[in-house]
């Protein structure tokens, strides 16, 4: 395996954690982390997905399918939108992580697991991620970040391990499709999920439908802008999106970029990063 020395040190790191609950979303990072932990710790691993209305149903179904394929101990916890984020506040990600990971830690303690771990990788500190502060405050471990493992390495190793998520596009909760301070309700979330499903069916897997009241602002990767404009399904897609309740359908000419509702500066919450495990671990490339 390429860079095996570094991967082997990740396994040794996981082995030291001994008994873990993995916060499992079914994304690239958490799937890789779960597979690595399962290999090292076996039955000492419990994967948990917290099912909320602001995570797309297809994403939750994929997580359940992946957990079955990996053969891990797995549970789904149903959870409604909690009051503190009902208006999609700017600190939404921090509040959500603090609430949900507190719940995971309570479950871990009840079941006798020592640590809750998540799939944050070292590249995540280059983006606006207020939720990272919540993880630090709670003492959640992020082994991939602690071992300074990058997204590219995770994808490479996932491919070599035969994980179907190795080339899965990045995803985020449906609340990221809405401006801050927007009241959240189930019908709105359902509309966004259906809209993005239609865009994926048109052939654009990594798209976002940012929603500004009755305006759909579609983001596709910059290299796919021309293809989107030329697709034969474009008019059908516009008609379908309007049938969902959008009055205007637009294409963002800057293309998809992570967190386009965020300020352009990296949030100061991410600065001064210190790994939860203490000093940066030594590793070989």
C-alpha positions, 0 to 999 in steps of 0.5 A: 500500500502506498505510504504504508508506513503512515497508514500503519501508524494510523492502525497503531494509533487506533489500536491504542484507543482500544474501544471506540464509537465511530460517528459514521455518515457514509462519506469518504472519511468516516467510511475509511476510518471505520474500515481501518478501525474495524480491521484493527479493533474488530468487535471493539468498534461500534458505528453510529449514524444519527439520522436527522431531517437535514441529512438527505435520505439517500445519504443515510441509506448509503451509510446503512448499506456500507455498514452492512457491507463492512460487517460492523456493529452498527446502530442508527439513532433517530433525532429531530431538528433541535431548537437551537438550529431551527433558524439556521444560525451562523453558529449552526455547525458548532451547535449541531456538532456539540449537541450530536456528539454529546449524545454520542458520548453519552451512548459510548459511556453507557456501552463501555466504549472509551472514545468517540472518534470522527473522520475529520482529516487534516485538510478540513482545517483549511476550510470554515469548520466551526464544528471542529471547535465543538469536537475539541471541547468535547474531547472527541478524537479525530485520528485522521487529523491527528495523524496528519492524513490528507483527503488525497491519501484517504481516497488513495487508500480507500481505493486500494482497500476496495471501498466504494466511497474512494471517489464519492463526491463531498457532501454536507447537510441540507442546511448548508444550502440555505442562507443563515437565519432562514427558518427551517421546516421539513417541506423546505428540506424535502424540496432541496433534497428532491431538487438535488436528486433531479440535478444528479439524475441529469448527470451532475453528481457533485451539484448543490442547489442553494435555495434563496426563497423561490430561487434555485441557485445551482452550483456544479463543478467549474469544469462542468459548467459548459456541459450543464449549459449544453445538456439536452435535459436542461429545459426539462430540469428547469420545468421539474425544479419549478414544479417543486416550487421554485420560481426562478432557476439559475446557474452560478457561473463561479461553479461549485465551491465548498461553503459558498454561503460562508465568508471568504476568510477562514473562520478564526475558530480553526486557527491555533489547531492543536491535535486532541491527542497532544503533540503531533505524532511522528510518521514516515511517508 
